[in-house]
């Protein structure tokens, strides 16, 4: 009986994965399974934590080397879509200056993902809003350092 349950669980898992891959596309599906840049950074130069209207929370951590992002990371308590968006927004910020980070949009994330279901598009917006808040945190800290 245990073998039959294991087979059923595997079939259900395979079906869920196939339906998810079909709905989200391969890039988003792969990032959901194996997100990169997931984690936190100690003493980040820029940090933000926002909660989306869906209840998901996204944190973005940025460390700069001069005027470019040298490290980026994200954490989330949310769904696969926000995990994929957080992973891609962290990746897209790597090596970027503050001005270049301002050019990272929800549409750019969705394009990088190869699309998102309409009801999940808000995750890309949450990712860019959180990134912009982390950048704002960095800029405020820079202004305070200059004044000190």
Beta strands, then each sheet from edge to edge (+ up, - down):
strand 1: 46-51
strand 2: 57-65
strand 3: 68-76
sheet 1: 1+ 2- 3+
end
